[in-house]
Amino acid sequence: MKMTKKYKKLNEEFNVSDDVIKPEIIEPETSSEIEIKDHTSSSMKDVEKDYEYTRGNLYSLIEKGQEAINGILELAQETEQARAYEVAGQLIKNVADATDKLMELQKKLKEVEEEKQIKGPSTVNNALFVGSTAELAKMLKTGLNEENK
């Protein structure tokens, strides 16, 4: 292959050789080398990870809420202000809601695990006959006659 003067200057400028590079041929992987990912176990790991994260957050919120309740109750008793008692009541309600959410989270995880166990592997075999009813009847007769022999 003959190089023009312009390309020679470019090759010299970019410090590139004149050799033609042949592309490397990559052989496809054989079926034994292909890694098959189990998406169900991956999604279950995600569910468990999310469960643990959410559970930890709810525990943290409940603990902080209890600390806040203790503090606001002390303040309410010292000041005897109605607003402090109102805030304490709201905090108690919020902490109770968080504990309810924790219980709902437990139920949801249990449902997901039961659903996983119920599903399990399932095989569906569908048979399909293409033909007229007369052909089907003839095929069934022949099959019955062969079984009786």
Backbone as CSV, one residue per row, in Angstrom:
resi,resn,N_x,N_y,N_z,CA_x,CA_y,CA_z,C_x,C_y,C_z
1,MET,0.843,-1.166,0.000,0.000,0.000,0.000,0.891,1.233,0.000
2,LYS,0.660,2.106,-0.930,1.491,3.275,-1.086,0.935,4.427,-0.266
3,MET,1.781,5.052,0.512,1.371,6.154,1.365,1.621,7.474,0.654
4,THR,0.690,8.355,0.793,0.894,9.685,0.226,1.730,10.506,1.200
5,LYS,2.230,11.580,0.690,3.112,12.435,1.478,2.377,12.998,2.705
6,LYS,1.094,13.331,2.522,0.298,13.905,3.603,0.162,12.913,4.766
7,TYR,-0.100,11.655,4.438,-0.270,10.638,5.481,1.055,10.305,6.169
8,LYS,2.142,10.363,5.423,3.449,10.116,6.033,3.753,11.165,7.090
9,LYS,3.409,12.422,6.781,3.641,13.498,7.742,2.783,13.291,8.993
10,LEU,1.548,12.859,8.785,0.673,12.598,9.924,1.216,11.458,10.786
11,ASN,1.678,10.401,10.122,2.242,9.262,10.857,3.462,9.683,11.659
12,GLU,4.295,10.530,11.050,5.477,11.015,11.752,5.069,11.922,12.919
13,GLU,4.076,12.764,12.688,3.620,13.704,13.722,3.055,12.967,14.947
14,PHE,2.284,11.931,14.671,1.651,11.184,15.767,2.463,9.973,16.204
15,ASN,3.655,9.845,15.636,4.567,8.768,15.997,3.893,7.398,15.830
16,VAL,3.336,7.184,14.632,2.630,5.946,14.307,3.377,5.266,13.170
17,SER,3.461,3.939,13.239,4.154,3.217,12.172,3.256,3.082,10.949
18,ASP,3.863,2.735,9.826,3.129,2.580,8.583,2.469,1.208,8.470
19,ASP,2.751,0.319,9.380,2.201,-1.036,9.307,0.687,-1.017,9.488
20,VAL,0.055,-1.912,8.778,-1.394,-2.060,8.902,-1.657,-3.040,10.040
21,ILE,-2.522,-2.652,10.937,-2.847,-3.508,12.074,-4.021,-4.395,11.684
22,LYS,-3.830,-5.688,11.868,-4.907,-6.624,11.564,-5.781,-6.765,12.810
23,PRO,-7.090,-6.773,12.597,-7.971,-6.904,13.761,-7.860,-8.291,14.386
24,GLU,-8.017,-8.336,15.683,-7.947,-9.599,16.413,-9.317,-10.273,16.352
25,ILE,-9.322,-11.548,16.059,-10.570,-12.289,15.986,-10.835,-12.896,17.360
26,ILE,-12.001,-12.575,17.882,-12.378,-13.087,19.200,-13.395,-14.193,19.002
27,GLU,-13.078,-15.350,19.529,-13.975,-16.498,19.417,-15.116,-16.346,20.413
28,PRO,-16.333,-16.737,20.012,-17.453,-16.654,20.949,-17.274,-17.663,22.073
29,GLU,-17.854,-17.335,23.217,-17.756,-18.220,24.362,-18.579,-19.482,24.119
30,THR,-18.080,-20.579,24.623,-18.873,-21.805,24.526,-19.921,-21.783,25.613
31,SER,-20.914,-22.627,25.491,-22.018,-22.617,26.445,-21.553,-22.951,27.851
32,SER,-20.475,-23.706,27.991,-19.986,-24.049,29.331,-19.327,-22.847,30.003
33,GLU,-18.891,-21.862,29.216,-18.229,-20.696,29.779,-19.209,-19.578,30.114
34,ILE,-20.413,-19.647,29.589,-21.381,-18.587,29.812,-21.952,-18.718,31.215
35,GLU,-21.921,-17.619,31.941,-22.448,-17.617,33.301,-23.917,-17.245,33.250
36,ILE,-24.740,-18.081,33.803,-26.165,-17.824,33.832,-26.497,-17.229,35.187
37,LYS,-27.097,-16.049,35.151,-27.427,-15.364,36.391,-28.821,-15.769,36.829
38,ASP,-28.963,-16.036,38.099,-30.250,-16.375,38.671,-30.877,-15.087,39.173
39,HIS,-31.827,-14.539,38.394,-32.419,-13.259,38.740,-33.299,-13.359,39.976
40,THR,-33.867,-14.530,40.233,-34.740,-14.653,41.394,-33.937,-14.534,42.676
41,SER,-32.763,-15.166,42.737,-31.969,-15.061,43.959,-31.424,-13.641,44.099
42,SER,-31.103,-13.006,42.979,-30.622,-11.627,43.013,-31.708,-10.702,43.555
43,SER,-32.939,-10.867,43.073,-34.012,-9.994,43.542,-34.347,-10.279,44.996
44,MET,-34.209,-11.539,45.431,-34.458,-11.859,46.837,-33.383,-11.226,47.720
45,LYS,-32.145,-11.194,47.233,-31.083,-10.543,47.994,-31.374,-9.056,48.131
46,ASP,-31.889,-8.444,47.043,-32.249,-7.034,47.088,-33.374,-6.795,48.088
47,VAL,-34.371,-7.689,48.090,-35.484,-7.552,49.024,-34.978,-7.648,50.460
48,GLU,-34.110,-8.620,50.706,-33.569,-8.783,52.057,-32.716,-7.587,52.463
49,LYS,-31.936,-7.070,51.505,-31.094,-5.904,51.784,-31.969,-4.683,52.102
50,ASP,-33.010,-4.473,51.293,-33.926,-3.357,51.527,-34.651,-3.514,52.855
51,TYR,-35.018,-4.744,53.172,-35.693,-5.022,54.430,-34.798,-4.639,55.606
52,GLU,-33.556,-5.083,55.565,-32.623,-4.782,56.651,-32.398,-3.273,56.777
53,TYR,-32.272,-2.591,55.641,-32.052,-1.140,55.647,-33.261,-0.424,56.249
54,THR,-34.448,-0.784,55.793,-35.671,-0.149,56.276,-35.876,-0.446,57.756
55,ARG,-35.618,-1.678,58.133,-35.779,-2.080,59.530,-34.842,-1.265,60.429
56,GLY,-33.602,-1.111,59.988,-32.645,-0.316,60.757,-33.076,1.129,60.895
57,ASN,-33.595,1.698,59.801,-34.067,3.082,59.849,-35.251,3.236,60.797
58,LEU,-36.178,2.273,60.742,-37.329,2.353,61.629,-36.908,2.233,63.088
59,TYR,-35.983,1.326,63.389,-35.483,1.216,64.765,-34.864,2.533,65.219
60,SER,-34.069,3.133,64.344,-33.425,4.403,64.686,-34.463,5.489,64.941
61,LEU,-35.479,5.559,64.069,-36.526,6.573,64.246,-37.299,6.354,65.550
62,ILE,-37.571,5.109,65.857,-38.314,4.800,67.079,-37.494,5.198,68.309
63,GLU,-36.204,4.863,68.295,-35.351,5.203,69.443,-35.235,6.714,69.627
64,LYS,-35.027,7.437,68.516,-34.928,8.895,68.613,-36.249,9.500,69.054
65,GLY,-37.348,8.921,68.565,-38.673,9.397,68.972,-38.905,9.199,70.454
66,GLN,-38.456,8.068,70.982,-38.608,7.817,72.424,-37.781,8.806,73.242
67,GLU,-36.584,9.108,72.776,-35.756,10.104,73.462,-36.439,11.469,73.438
68,ALA,-37.012,11.810,72.281,-37.696,13.100,72.155,-38.926,13.143,73.057
69,ILE,-39.638,12.037,73.170,-40.814,11.982,74.047,-40.396,12.214,75.494
70,ASN,-39.328,11.527,75.909,-38.851,11.718,77.287,-38.494,13.179,77.553
71,GLY,-37.811,13.797,76.600,-37.416,15.194,76.761,-38.610,16.130,76.799
72,ILE,-39.562,15.950,75.906,-40.709,16.861,75.851,-41.630,16.658,77.049
73,LEU,-41.691,15.417,77.564,-42.515,15.178,78.760,-41.913,15.876,79.981
74,GLU,-40.582,15.834,80.081,-39.924,16.566,81.177,-40.199,18.061,81.070
75,LEU,-40.079,18.579,79.839,-40.329,20.009,79.610,-41.781,20.357,79.919
76,ALA,-42.705,19.487,79.505,-44.122,19.748,79.743,-44.433,19.755,81.234
77,GLN,-43.815,18.851,81.990,-44.057,18.801,83.436,-43.470,20.017,84.139
78,GLU,-42.317,20.464,83.676,-41.684,21.629,84.306,-42.440,22.916,84.009
79,THR,-42.838,23.095,82.749,-43.484,24.352,82.354,-44.993,24.315,82.515
80,GLU,-45.553,23.116,82.513,-47.002,22.933,82.608,-47.746,23.701,81.515
81,GLN,-47.152,23.752,80.330,-47.795,24.424,79.204,-48.570,23.396,78.372
82,ALA,-49.722,23.802,77.901,-50.576,22.908,77.119,-49.913,22.540,75.792
83,ARG,-49.213,23.485,75.205,-48.550,23.238,73.908,-47.489,22.141,74.039
84,ALA,-46.761,22.098,75.122,-45.738,21.068,75.328,-46.390,19.690,75.426
85,TYR,-47.537,19.622,76.096,-48.247,18.340,76.182,-48.802,17.920,74.811
86,GLU,-49.240,18.915,74.041,-49.745,18.632,72.700,-48.638,18.058,71.818
87,VAL,-47.455,18.655,71.892,-46.304,18.166,71.123,-45.932,16.766,71.587
88,ALA,-45.965,16.528,72.889,-45.649,15.194,73.419,-46.635,14.170,72.873
89,GLY,-47.901,14.528,72.826,-48.922,13.619,72.281,-48.663,13.304,70.811
90,GLN,-48.283,14.316,70.046,-47.984,14.103,68.622,-46.770,13.193,68.449
91,LEU,-45.753,13.397,69.266,-44.559,12.546,69.196,-44.894,11.096,69.537
92,ILE,-45.724,10.916,70.560,-46.124,9.558,70.939,-46.859,8.894,69.779
93,LYS,-47.738,9.640,69.124,-48.475,9.093,67.971,-47.509,8.724,66.849
94,ASN,-46.532,9.582,66.572,-45.566,9.313,65.504,-44.725,8.069,65.793
95,VAL,-44.323,7.900,67.036,-43.534,6.722,67.409,-44.393,5.465,67.288
96,ALA,-45.645,5.570,67.704,-46.551,4.425,67.577,-46.749,4.060,66.103
97,ASP,-46.862,5.062,65.231,-46.996,4.798,63.790,-45.747,4.112,63.242
98,ALA,-44.587,4.531,63.719,-43.337,3.919,63.259,-43.261,2.454,63.683
99,THR,-43.730,2.144,64.902,-43.718,0.741,65.339,-44.717,-0.081,64.531
100,ASP,-45.840,0.533,64.164,-46.802,-0.161,63.290,-46.177,-0.449,61.928
101,LYS,-45.427,0.513,61.395,-44.761,0.315,60.105,-43.734,-0.805,60.192
102,LEU,-43.089,-0.924,61.340,-42.125,-2.003,61.541,-42.830,-3.356,61.480
103,MET,-43.983,-3.446,62.096,-44.758,-4.698,62.057,-45.263,-4.988,60.634
104,GLU,-45.693,-3.959,59.907,-46.133,-4.134,58.524,-44.981,-4.622,57.653
105,LEU,-43.799,-4.106,57.926,-42.609,-4.529,57.186,-42.356,-6.014,57.399
106,GLN,-42.514,-6.476,58.638,-42.339,-7.901,58.940,-43.353,-8.740,58.153
107,LYS,-44.613,-8.290,58.128,-45.657,-9.024,57.403,-45.349,-9.087,55.909
108,LYS,-44.911,-7.969,55.349,-44.612,-7.929,53.915,-43.470,-8.866,53.568
109,LEU,-42.428,-8.898,54.396,-41.314,-9.804,54.140,-41.788,-11.251,54.204
110,LYS,-42.628,-11.554,55.170,-43.168,-12.909,55.310,-43.975,-13.290,54.068
111,GLU,-44.782,-12.347,53.551,-45.572,-12.599,52.340,-44.666,-12.864,51.136
112,VAL,-43.599,-12.095,51.022,-42.670,-12.272,49.896,-42.009,-13.640,49.976
113,GLU,-41.619,-14.052,51.178,-40.972,-15.358,51.341,-41.954,-16.486,51.044
114,GLU,-43.216,-16.341,51.489,-44.231,-17.362,51.213,-44.510,-17.438,49.712
115,GLU,-44.564,-16.279,49.067,-44.803,-16.222,47.625,-43.686,-16.934,46.872
116,LYS,-42.467,-16.742,47.349,-41.310,-17.389,46.719,-41.423,-18.906,46.852
117,GLN,-41.841,-19.383,48.030,-41.959,-20.815,48.258,-43.109,-21.411,47.450
118,ILE,-44.211,-20.673,47.340,-45.368,-21.170,46.598,-45.063,-21.258,45.113
119,LYS,-44.429,-20.229,44.591,-44.128,-20.208,43.156,-43.315,-21.430,42.769
120,GLY,-42.124,-21.497,43.249,-41.240,-22.610,42.925,-41.116,-22.801,41.423
121,PRO,-40.418,-23.841,41.034,-40.303,-24.108,39.601,-41.602,-24.721,39.083
122,SER,-42.014,-24.287,37.931,-43.223,-24.850,37.331,-42.969,-25.113,35.854
123,THR,-43.505,-26.235,35.385,-43.361,-26.602,33.987,-44.742,-26.691,33.373
124,VAL,-44.912,-26.050,32.245,-46.190,-26.093,31.537,-45.942,-26.753,30.193
125,ASN,-46.629,-27.848,29.978,-46.533,-28.541,28.695,-47.853,-28.381,27.971
126,ASN,-47.834,-27.721,26.857,-49.034,-27.531,26.052,-48.900,-28.349,24.786
127,ALA,-49.932,-29.119,24.511,-49.962,-29.884,23.267,-50.883,-29.162,22.310
128,LEU,-50.488,-29.116,21.066,-51.275,-28.404,20.075,-51.506,-29.315,18.891
129,PHE,-52.765,-29.443,18.510,-53.104,-30.250,17.343,-53.625,-29.310,16.274
130,VAL,-53.062,-29.442,15.092,-53.516,-28.638,13.968,-54.125,-29.586,12.954
131,GLY,-55.398,-29.457,12.751,-56.088,-30.326,11.801,-57.586,-30.236,12.020
132,SER,-58.307,-31.026,11.261,-59.760,-31.004,11.374,-60.209,-31.927,12.495
133,THR,-61.481,-31.821,12.868,-62.020,-32.681,13.918,-62.038,-34.134,13.477
134,ALA,-62.247,-34.360,12.192,-62.245,-35.738,11.672,-60.850,-36.353,11.834
135,GLU,-59.822,-35.582,11.544,-58.453,-36.074,11.696,-58.127,-36.334,13.168
136,LEU,-58.630,-35.489,14.032,-58.406,-35.672,15.459,-59.088,-36.946,15.944
137,ALA,-60.334,-37.143,15.524,-61.071,-38.344,15.926,-60.360,-39.596,15.426
138,LYS,-59.873,-39.546,14.196,-59.164,-40.697,13.615,-57.886,-40.982,14.412
139,MET,-57.154,-39.912,14.771,-55.918,-40.071,15.525,-56.201,-40.656,16.910
140,LEU,-57.270,-40.183,17.557,-57.622,-40.693,18.874,-58.030,-42.168,18.798
141,LYS,-58.793,-42.547,17.768,-59.206,-43.942,17.591,-57.997,-44.836,17.412
142,THR,-57.069,-44.381,16.579,-55.873,-45.171,16.317,-55.065,-45.327,17.601
143,GLY,-54.968,-44.272,18.371,-54.239,-44.312,19.623,-54.878,-45.237,20.630
144,LEU,-56.206,-45.224,20.707,-56.915,-46.110,21.619,-56.779,-47.562,21.193
145,ASN,-56.855,-47.820,19.911,-56.719,-49.181,19.405,-55.336,-49.734,19.705
146,GLU,-54.311,-48.899,19.582,-52.935,-49.348,19.861,-52.740,-49.629,21.343
147,GLU,-53.408,-48.863,22.218,-53.292,-49.096,23.656,-53.979,-50.381,24.072
148,ASN,-55.082,-50.722,23.405,-55.838,-51.930,23.761,-55.135,-53.203,23.319
149,LYS,-54.262,-53.125,22.360,-53.572,-54.319,21.851,-52.554,-54.840,22.780
